């Protein structure tokens, strides 16, 4: 397949990476991704990355919170941000003609946040409400609790939102978040990204103007996780109508030779389609669940996979048995060549459709550049996946879906 790549790269002298994917869309997604997240926090500052994500919107040295909102929404744009265990990202969707104004505002938010106490105190209350809302949603909360089980004893076990206690500490003075940003928002861990119908030279020039003056500094090395496996099963009394369950284990990191094979294997197992093995077994055949899905999340130096489902309490033993049987089949019975071809055809269509979502495409592109330096287009990724054999998939299943690598969490 001939791939006409429209992805362009540049690195500023200070180490900041820039990536731009030119598309025919009049809408551009532009933003900044910093390799600073929950895993970079000390226990007493848990929630800092997410707190910063909220508070930079509350004003800068030159603009108030209201002015920031009006600057983007006044041109019909949308500005957003999110925090993960490893990254914090700020971005906006705007017409291409407004890309200069938008990047300038995002740069100002990151490099000149005000952290005025009267504003950040209000935002702390918003985050506390967010924590309570999250606690009321078991289908979301269970992912954080599962990560705390799989990565117990490491920073990856910490919740992204932090706790009431840590929020009081980190919001007590603007010194804490400002110092944290100075330590973690280093040029070699920042990616400026854009996707839309704009010449790459313009994006490179604008990024140089906004971020070129930052001094070149190398960030600290992330703590080695030192993963152990002292506890494999955990249950919480949540008094929910259903049992919410998650079964999974550790998996390959970003860039691992088996990452794409695991991605394909997860898609076969329960990756969001109605003809996945788990959906056919638990829902279509037995009617035990409304939702069952599997996910694979690769991180910079580790990763995990998991299966989530919710069912009536009396159906839990059977549903757990069926999940384990599907995992066992993938370990013990190699896929037929026909089944592999079908899985590849399905995945090709899913990747092609997903690539049409400019927002998700831009964010995935930025993350790939942050950790790997490049961002293959979906056709390139598909070409690599198509090299996967049934034997390789079975070997991946034996490693990832083994009993020794099995963790289970339930809400009852």
Helices and strands as residue ranges (DSSP letters): E 7-11, E 17-22, E 27-34, G 38-40, G 43-45, H 48-55, G 56-58, H 65-73, E 78-83, E 88-95, G 96-98, H 99-111, H 117-135, H 138-150, G 155-157, H 164-170, H 174-184, G 187-189, E 190-196, H 200-211, E 233-236, E 243-250, H 259-270, H 277-278, I 279-285, E 292-298, E 303-311, G 313-315, H 316-332, H 337-355, H 358-372, H 378-385, H 390-400, G 403-405, E 407-411
